[in-house]
């Protein structure tokens, strides 16, 4: 069973319980981990002649066959305007950590070390940077002294 995130855009005049009924009819209640009703918001463009909509996000575990059945039922339901299903297990970049870029490290070190000397700043930069970018700072310090 894979982890999925389903986002629905539903009619603001309809109660969220109707969307829950469709989701719970396809997936068991025990497989639904989290349900979050986001705020009613104004849309960038009208959908079904309405400029407002409700957003609902479901986090659940299911088999791919059930996702196909849910998509079929969501397309039939008139009050579900849009749906998006994301497989969190196979989505690239979902679990990826941020890379530490040189300019970001230097900026963070400058903010953290306001008022300290230049040598101490360079030492702190060398500690925070990866082993690939270390040599360039030592050469610059020796030439400037």
N, C-alpha and C positions, 0 to 999 in steps of 0.2 A: 504494500500500500504506500502510495506517495502522498506527500504533503502538498496541499493546494491552497491558493488564496483566490477567492472569488469576490469580485466587486460588481455590484449591481447599481444601476441608475434606475430608480423607480418613480412612478407618478407620485407627486407630493400629496395628492388628494386621497391616496390609498394608504391604509394602515400597513405598517411594517409586518404585521402578523401574517398577511397574505403571502408576502415574500418568504417568510419563515416556513410557512406550510409547504411551499414548493420545495425548498431546500431540504426540509426534514422528511418529505415524502420520498425523495431520492436517496438521501444519506441518512443513516441512523443518527439519533440525537447524541449517542456516545461518541460518534466519529467527528462531530462538530466541536472544535476546540474553543473557538472564540467568535463572537458576533459583536460587531461594532457598528452602531448607527452614527454616521457622520452627520454634520449639520445640513439643514436644507440650504441649498446654495443656488445662486443665479448662474445659469449656463452661459457659455460663450456664444452659443447660437441656439435658436429654439429647436426643441425636439417635440414632435406632436403638438405644435402650436403653443407650447408652454416654455417660458423662460426660466422656470424654477424646477428643481428636482431634489429627490432624496438620494443619498449615497449610503449603501450598506456594504460592509466588508465581512466576509466569512473566512475563517481559517479552519481547515479540516483535513482529514486523512481519508483517502478513498482510492478505489481502483479506477483505471482509465475508462472502463466501460460505463461506470456510473457518471463520469464527467460528460460523456457523450449523451447519455440520457437526460442529464440536467440541462445541457445546452438545448436539446430538442424541446423540453418542456418550457424553458425560459423564452424560446422563440415563439412558442404558441401563446403564452400569457401576454395579454395586451398591456398590462400595467408595468411590466418589466421592459423598459425602453432600450437599455444596453446592458451587456454583461461582458466581463473579461475574466478569464480563468488563467491563472499562472501556476505552473508546476514549480514549486519552490526547490525541489530536489535537483532538477535539471537546469534551472535558470542560471545562466552564466552571470557572474558578478554579484550574485545575491549574498554569498558568504565571504566574498573577497575582502581582504583588509586593504586599507589605503596605503599607497606607496609614499615613502618619505622623500619628497623632492628637495633638492639642495636649497632652493629659495625659501621653501616653507620652513626648513630646519633653521636656516640662518635668521629668518624673521622671528621665529619662536625663541631662538637663543638671545636675540637682541632685546626682545621684550622682557625676557626672564632676567637678563643681566644688566639692566640699566644702572649706570653709575659705577660699573666695575671697569677695571683696566683692560687694555687691548689684549694683552697676553692671556689674561684670565678668560676673556671672551673667546679667543681662539681655542683655548683648551676645552672649554665647554662645547664649542662647535664640534671639535674632534671627537668628543665623547658621544655626542648625539648622532653623528653621521655614520653611515655604513662604512665598511672597510674599503670600498671602492673609491671614495672621493677624498680620503684623508691626505694624500701626499701634496696636493696643490696648496694647502694652507701653510704647511711648514716651509716650503720653498719661498713663498711670498714674505713670510716673517723674517727669514734670514737675510734676504736682499734689502729689506727696508731698514734694518738696523745698521 
